[in-house]
Amino acid sequence: MSVSAPFPLSTRRHDLDWIRVIAFFLLILYHVGMFYVPWDWHVKSPHTVPALEPIMMLTSPWRLTLLFLVSGAATRFLADKMVMADKMAVGALTRARVARLLPPLLLAIFVIVPPQSFFEIVEKVPDQALPYAAFYLKYVTGSGHWCRGTDCLATPTYNHMWFVAYLLAYTLVLCGLLAVAGSLLTRLERGMERALSGWRLLVLPLLFLGLIRYALLDRFPMTHWIVNDWYDHALSFSAFLFGFLMAKSETLRQGFLRLRWPALLVALPAYAVFATYAWAYRADDAVPPEALRAVMRFVYAADQWAAIAAVLGFGARHLTRDSAALRYLVPAVFPFYLVHQTATVVLGHYLAKAGLPQGLEAPLLILGTFATCLTVYEAVRRVNPLRPWFGLKPRPAVRLETQAQPA
């Protein structure tokens, strides 16, 4: 059975590569912002900045959903390389994705994330803090029982690497679907092109996101714990599958191109309305009317999908060129993501103790986070045994061949 019919090959989508790089860059800035915004996080600045809340809301509704979408698209390009109608190739895809995602996830859980939990304990429950070696033993054995009231820290944990854990799970589900129902996914792709033609590309996904948020969010609040995070799974797996199916659709690419300005004109007022609502009811004891909460579910979805549609449309229009910078940044994304939050937590904890003016401290925290990520990336990409642990493909062995010389 040939896959060229159901999954035709096409050139690489540089716009999706650029979008992925930019979205992860924004994610790093977002996590630096979490150090300063009043919302709960692992460590906090002693001088929070409430005015950051609306700024954080600029990307919060759509950034991670967009990342799942482009991750699905990346999986599609890898799948086509492996000729996906061949069940042996489905197995090869499964092994390739597990080899790419599982080692960094394990490295994060047991090496990179523990300092985040350590400093969280130091700041939130200092009376329960231990020397790092003693902490780590309790961390890996899950015997710490670090609690503040009823809020307890369970270890070992993946913290920000929940995204990779979910991505690995979704990839395994997708590979199962490809193995048993590859032709069904082909028909689904074609049907999706027809169903989302014209204005429906903007409206129907928006309604879907609003409905699942309305129906599931109250029953299954987002926890980033994989076993019971059903609203997040409905949202993120749908985005992942959509990205897989739309990655090589010229029809949908043209649709996003045409809708980029209408999508932006929907996203901006939706953001303004929801950010105002979130600000008005930001207090812990603030309870909005139930009817207003229901309406805001769909306003949030309008911001979420319209922003994604605008990003995809403007990306397809302006981010189509390959470059040396893009070729450098695409493989750097995973190591940067792996390291960045620990760098922010550790640097933020110590910078806060230095008593610097906030106007100096925040730029130092941003620069320090990116410098740490860059240093780690430049180091590990040169050491072949370390590359798979940071999501990089091993470099092929260099073969020395001798050629017969002419007499």
Long-range contacts (C-beta under 8 A, 24 or more apart in sequence): 1-85, 1-86, 2-83, 2-85, 3-80, 3-83, 3-84, 3-85, 3-86, 3-89, 3-182, 4-83, 5-85, 5-186, 6-84, 6-85, 6-182, 6-183, 6-185, 6-186, 7-76, 7-79, 7-80, 7-84, 7-85, 7-186, 7-248, 8-80, 8-248, 9-80, 9-248, 10-248, 12-77, 12-322, 13-73, 13-77, 13-247, 13-248, 14-319, 14-320, 14-321, 14-322, 14-326, 15-312, 15-315, 15-316, 15-319, 15-320, 16-70, 16-73, 16-74, 16-247, 16-315, 17-326, 17-330, 18-315, 18-319, 18-326, 19-66, 19-70, 19-311, 19-312, 19-315, 19-319, 20-67, 20-70, 20-71, 20-74, 20-330, 20-333, 21-326, 21-329, 21-330, 21-333, 23-63, 23-66, 23-67, 23-70, 24-67, 24-333, 24-336, 24-337, 26-59, 26-63, 27-63, 27-64, 27-67, 27-337, 27-340, 28-336, 28-337, 28-340, 28-344, 28-369, 28-370, 28-373, 29-366, 30-56, 30-59, 30-60, 30-63, 31-160, 31-340, 31-341, 31-344, 32-344, 32-348, 32-362, 32-365, 32-366, 32-369, 35-344, 35-348, 35-365, 36-358, 36-362, 42-116, 42-117, 42-119, 42-120, 42-123, 42-159, 42-345, 43-119, 43-120, 43-123, 43-345, 43-348, 43-349, 43-352, 44-123, 45-348, 45-352, 45-358, 45-361, 46-352, 47-358, 49-358, 50-282, 53-275, 53-278, 53-279, 53-282, 54-275, 54-278, 54-279, 57-271, 57-274, 57-275, 57-278, 58-271, 61-271, 61-274, 61-300, 61-303, 61-304, 61-307, 62-303, 62-304, 62-305, 62-307, 62-308, 62-311, 64-163, 64-236, 65-235, 65-236, 65-239, 65-304, 65-308, 66-239, 66-307, 66-308, 66-311, 67-163, 68-166, 68-167, 68-170, 68-236, 68-237, 68-239, 68-240, 68-243, 69-239, 69-240, 69-242, 69-243, 69-308, 70-243, 71-167, 71-240, 71-243, 72-170, 72-174, 72-239, 72-240, 72-241, 72-242, 72-243, 72-244, 72-245, 72-247, 73-243, 73-244, 73-246, 73-247, 74-243, 74-247, 75-171, 75-174, 75-240, 75-243, 75-244, 76-243, 76-244, 76-245, 76-247, 76-248, 77-247, 77-248, 79-178, 79-244, 80-248, 84-178, 84-182, 85-182, 87-179, 90-175, 90-178, 90-179, 90-182, 93-175, 93-178, 94-171, 94-172, 94-175, 97-168, 97-171, 97-172, 97-175, 98-168, 98-172, 99-388, 100-388, 100-391, 100-393, 101-164, 101-167, 101-168, 101-171, 101-391, 102-168, 103-388, 103-389, 103-391, 104-161, 104-164, 104-334, 104-338, 104-389, 104-390, 104-391, 105-158, 105-161, 105-164, 105-165, 105-168, 107-338, 107-389, 107-390, 108-158, 108-159, 108-161, 108-164, 108-338, 109-156, 109-157, 109-158, 109-161, 110-140, 110-156, 112-338, 112-339, 112-342, 113-156, 113-157, 113-158, 113-159, 113-160, 113-161, 113-342, 114-139, 114-155, 114-156, 115-342, 115-345, 115-346, 116-159, 116-341, 116-342, 116-345, 117-153, 117-155, 117-157, 117-159, 119-345, 119-346, 119-349, 120-153, 120-345, 121-146, 121-153, 122-349, 123-349, 124-148, 159-341, 160-337, 160-340, 160-341, 161-338, 162-224, 162-225, 162-226, 163-337, 165-226, 166-226, 166-232, 166-233, 166-236, 167-240, 169-226, 170-236, 170-237, 170-240, 170-241, 173-237, 174-240, 174-241, 174-244, 185-245, 188-245, 189-245, 189-246, 189-249, 192-242, 192-245, 192-246, 192-249, 192-252, 193-249, 193-251, 193-252, 196-252, 196-255, 197-251, 197-255, 198-255, 199-259, 201-252, 201-255, 201-256, 201-259, 201-309, 202-259, 202-262, 202-263, 202-266, 202-305, 202-306, 202-309, 205-242, 205-305, 205-309, 206-298, 206-301, 206-302, 206-304, 206-305, 206-306, 207-298, 207-301, 208-238, 209-235, 209-301, 209-304, 209-305, 210-297, 210-298, 210-300, 210-301, 210-302, 212-238, 213-297, 213-298, 213-300, 213-301, 214-294, 214-297, 214-298, 217-297, 253-312, 253-316, 256-309, 256-312, 256-313, 256-316, 257-313, 257-316, 257-317, 258-313, 259-309, 259-313, 260-309, 260-310, 260-312, 260-313, 260-314, 260-316, 260-317, 261-313, 263-306, 263-307, 263-309, 263-310, 263-313, 264-306, 264-310, 264-314, 266-302, 266-306, 267-302, 267-303, 267-306, 267-307, 267-309, 267-310, 270-299, 270-300, 270-302, 270-303, 270-306, 271-303, 271-307, 273-299, 274-299, 274-300, 274-303, 331-381, 331-392, 332-374, 332-377, 334-390, 334-391, 334-392, 335-373, 335-376, 335-377, 335-380, 335-381, 335-390, 335-391, 335-392, 336-373, 336-374, 336-377, 338-390, 338-391, 339-372, 339-373, 339-376, 339-377, 340-369, 340-372, 340-373, 343-368, 343-369, 343-372, 343-373, 344-369, 347-372
